[in-house]
Amino acid sequence: MNWLENGDVMSAIGEFLAEDIGRGDITTRATVAPDTRGTGRFWRKSFS
């Protein structure tokens, strides 16, 4: 099993997002209007 299959990626993404919960991301609060919404996708290259 590699690091993509065992959940480490999802765990890391959760950690990245968690650091902005609470007071929020100060840079985003300073530069993006509060009512702005967005979507995203995660893409990865195939590993053989």
Secondary structure, 3 states (H helix, E strand, C coil): CCCCCCCHHHHHHHHHHHCCCCCCCHHHHHHCCCCCCCCCCCCCCCCC
